[in-house]
Amino acid sequence: MIDDSVSTPQITEYLRSLIKPNCEFLTRLEKQAKDEYIPVIQPEVVQLIRVLFKMSDVKTVLEVGTAIGYSAIIFGGAAGDGGKVVTIELKPEMVKSALDNIKEAGMQDKIEVLQGDAIDVLDNIEEKFDCIFLDGAKGQYVKFLPKCIKLLKSGGILISDNILYRGTVAQQGFIPRKHRTIIRNLKEYLETISNHKQLETTILPIGDGVAVSYKI
């Protein structure tokens, strides 16, 4: 798994040692992601999601950024009986891989994959969700936000992954040109969700940074 944590390696290693191992199927998906250089949610973030789902009785989930379907399968399992996951992915090859993995997990009746640009797809979704998970293009989070707030139930949870971008959002001094736009947009996003009148937000330095927002 890609080492992109924003905590110290020692703390991360210790936290991960306390988490129960995943099943063989999810472990294999983690290896697939590593072999294909596809980032997936970190173990400590997975555990946070499982706890949040139980605390808030999350049953319906909308995800932006499917990749190989790893996180959607995690959500499907965490939501339990009656759970439903709708996940959006732009790349056709990722959609195919996700659908294969979802079928193998036996969750094809619980997880729906929508192909397309999330900016457009979000506008065509009408139902509201208990939880929305943002893990798509980091530079687009600010544009996704109003659409996500509209689709999130009151009392729902918005989880935004990779929001510290390997710690560079807090970096002082020179920033390589190729990262400047993403970092600027992420900083704007963090400031917006931290001060939004409809959200109560906390930012956690686990994985690559996670923001958890409660819709008031």
C-alpha positions as CSV (number, residue, x, y, z in Angstrom):
1,M,0.0,0.0,0.0
2,I,1.3,3.5,-0.8
3,D,2.9,5.2,2.2
4,D,1.3,8.6,2.0
5,S,0.5,9.1,5.7
6,V,0.7,12.5,7.3
7,S,1.5,11.1,10.8
8,T,4.9,9.7,11.8
9,P,5.7,6.2,10.6
10,Q,6.0,4.9,14.1
11,I,2.5,6.1,15.1
12,T,1.0,4.8,11.9
13,E,2.6,1.4,12.3
14,Y,1.4,1.2,15.9
15,L,-2.2,2.2,15.0
16,R,-2.3,-0.3,12.2
17,S,-1.1,-3.1,14.5
18,L,-4.2,-2.6,16.6
19,I,-6.6,-3.0,13.7
20,K,-8.1,-6.4,13.1
21,P,-6.8,-7.8,9.8
22,N,-9.1,-7.7,6.7
23,C,-10.6,-10.8,5.1
24,E,-8.6,-12.6,2.4
25,F,-10.6,-11.0,-0.4
26,L,-10.0,-7.4,0.8
27,T,-6.3,-8.2,1.4
28,R,-6.1,-9.3,-2.2
29,L,-7.7,-6.1,-3.4
30,E,-5.1,-4.2,-1.4
31,K,-2.4,-6.1,-3.2
32,Q,-4.0,-5.4,-6.6
33,A,-4.1,-1.7,-5.8
34,K,-0.5,-1.7,-4.7
35,D,0.6,-3.6,-7.8
36,E,-1.3,-1.3,-10.1
37,Y,-0.3,1.9,-8.3
38,I,-3.9,2.7,-7.4
39,P,-4.3,4.5,-4.1
40,V,-7.0,3.1,-1.8
41,I,-8.1,4.2,1.7
42,Q,-5.7,3.5,4.5
43,P,-6.4,0.9,7.2
44,E,-6.9,3.5,10.0
45,V,-9.4,5.4,7.7
46,V,-11.3,2.2,7.0
47,Q,-11.6,1.6,10.8
48,L,-12.8,5.1,11.3
49,I,-15.5,4.7,8.7
50,R,-16.6,1.4,10.3
51,V,-17.0,3.1,13.6
52,L,-18.8,6.1,12.2
53,F,-21.2,3.9,10.3
54,K,-22.2,2.1,13.4
55,M,-22.5,5.2,15.5
56,S,-24.7,6.9,12.9
57,D,-26.5,3.8,11.6
58,V,-25.4,4.7,8.0
59,K,-27.4,2.7,5.4
60,T,-27.1,4.7,2.2
61,V,-23.7,5.9,0.9
62,L,-22.7,8.0,-2.1
63,E,-19.0,7.8,-3.1
64,V,-17.1,10.0,-5.6
65,G,-14.1,8.0,-6.9
66,T,-14.7,4.3,-7.2
67,A,-11.3,3.1,-8.6
68,I,-11.2,-0.7,-8.2
69,G,-14.2,-0.8,-5.9
70,Y,-12.2,-1.4,-2.7
71,S,-13.8,1.4,-0.6
72,A,-17.3,0.7,-2.0
73,I,-17.0,-2.9,-0.9
74,I,-15.9,-1.6,2.6
75,F,-19.0,0.7,2.7
76,G,-21.3,-2.1,1.6
77,G,-20.1,-4.3,4.4
78,A,-20.1,-1.5,7.0
79,A,-23.7,-0.5,6.1
80,G,-24.9,-4.1,6.8
81,D,-28.3,-5.5,5.8
82,G,-30.3,-3.1,3.8
83,G,-27.3,-1.0,2.9
84,K,-26.9,0.7,-0.4
85,V,-23.9,2.3,-2.1
86,V,-23.8,4.5,-5.2
87,T,-20.3,5.2,-6.5
88,I,-19.1,7.4,-9.3
89,E,-16.1,6.7,-11.5
90,L,-14.8,8.5,-14.6
91,K,-12.4,6.0,-16.1
92,P,-14.0,3.0,-18.0
93,E,-11.2,0.6,-17.1
94,M,-11.7,1.4,-13.4
95,V,-15.4,0.8,-13.8
96,K,-14.8,-2.6,-15.3
97,S,-12.4,-3.6,-12.6
98,A,-14.7,-2.3,-9.9
99,L,-17.7,-4.2,-11.3
100,D,-15.6,-7.5,-11.4
101,N,-14.5,-7.0,-7.8
102,I,-18.0,-6.1,-6.6
103,K,-19.5,-9.2,-8.2
104,E,-16.8,-11.4,-6.7
105,A,-17.6,-9.8,-3.3
106,G,-21.3,-10.7,-3.8
107,M,-22.4,-7.1,-3.5
108,Q,-23.7,-6.5,-7.0
109,D,-27.2,-6.0,-5.6
110,K,-26.0,-3.5,-3.0
111,I,-23.5,-1.4,-5.0
112,E,-24.3,0.6,-8.1
113,V,-21.5,2.1,-10.2
114,L,-22.2,5.2,-12.3
115,Q,-19.7,6.0,-15.0
116,G,-19.0,9.7,-15.8
117,D,-17.6,12.9,-14.6
118,A,-18.8,13.5,-11.0
119,I,-19.4,17.2,-11.7
120,D,-22.2,16.1,-14.1
121,V,-23.3,12.9,-12.5
122,L,-24.0,14.5,-9.1
123,D,-26.5,16.8,-10.8
124,N,-28.5,13.8,-12.0
125,I,-28.9,12.1,-8.6
126,E,-32.1,12.9,-6.7
127,E,-32.0,10.7,-3.6
128,K,-30.4,11.8,-0.4
129,F,-27.8,9.8,1.5
130,D,-26.7,9.1,5.1
131,C,-23.1,9.5,4.1
132,I,-21.1,10.9,1.2
133,F,-17.4,9.9,0.7
134,L,-15.2,12.2,-1.4
135,D,-12.2,10.5,-2.9
136,G,-12.1,11.8,-6.4
137,A,-10.0,14.6,-8.0
138,K,-8.7,16.6,-5.1
139,G,-8.6,19.8,-7.0
140,Q,-12.4,19.5,-7.6
141,Y,-13.5,19.1,-4.0
142,V,-14.6,22.7,-3.8
143,K,-16.8,22.2,-6.9
144,F,-18.2,19.0,-5.5
145,L,-19.1,20.5,-2.1
146,P,-22.4,22.3,-2.8
147,K,-23.7,19.3,-4.8
148,C,-22.7,17.0,-2.0
149,I,-24.4,19.1,0.7
150,K,-27.6,19.1,-1.3
151,L,-27.5,15.3,-1.6
152,L,-26.6,14.7,2.1
153,K,-29.4,14.2,4.6
154,S,-29.6,16.5,7.7
155,G,-27.7,14.6,10.3
156,G,-25.6,13.0,7.6
157,I,-21.8,12.6,7.4
158,L,-19.5,14.0,4.7
159,I,-16.1,12.3,4.7
160,S,-13.4,13.9,2.6
161,D,-10.2,11.8,2.1
162,N,-6.7,12.8,1.2
163,I,-7.3,16.4,2.3
164,L,-3.8,17.0,3.7
165,Y,-2.2,15.8,0.4
166,R,0.8,14.2,2.0
167,G,1.1,17.1,4.4
168,T,1.8,19.6,1.6
169,V,-1.3,21.8,2.5
170,A,0.6,22.8,5.6
171,Q,3.9,23.2,3.9
172,Q,5.6,26.6,4.0
173,G,7.9,28.0,1.3
174,F,8.4,26.7,-2.2
175,I,5.8,24.3,-3.7
176,P,6.4,22.7,-7.1
177,R,4.3,24.2,-9.8
178,K,2.5,20.9,-10.6
179,H,1.1,20.8,-7.1
180,R,0.2,24.5,-6.6
181,T,-3.4,24.4,-8.0
182,I,-4.4,21.3,-6.1
183,I,-3.0,22.6,-2.8
184,R,-4.6,26.0,-3.3
185,N,-8.0,24.3,-4.0
186,L,-7.6,21.9,-1.0
187,K,-6.9,24.8,1.3
188,E,-9.9,26.6,0.0
189,Y,-12.0,23.5,0.5
190,L,-10.7,23.0,4.1
191,E,-11.5,26.6,5.0
192,T,-14.9,26.3,3.5
193,I,-16.0,23.1,5.3
194,S,-14.5,24.4,8.5
195,N,-16.6,27.6,8.4
196,H,-19.7,26.4,6.5
197,K,-23.0,27.3,8.3
198,Q,-24.5,23.8,7.5
199,L,-21.5,21.8,8.6
200,E,-19.6,20.9,11.8
201,T,-16.2,19.7,10.8
202,T,-13.2,18.0,12.3
203,I,-9.9,17.3,10.4
204,L,-7.9,14.2,11.4
205,P,-4.2,13.6,10.5
206,I,-4.7,9.9,9.8
207,G,-4.0,8.2,6.5
208,D,-3.4,11.1,4.1
209,G,-5.7,13.4,6.1
210,V,-9.5,12.9,6.6
211,A,-12.2,15.6,7.2
212,V,-15.4,14.4,8.9
213,S,-18.3,16.9,8.5
214,Y,-21.7,16.6,10.1
215,K,-24.6,18.3,8.3
216,I,-26.6,20.4,10.7
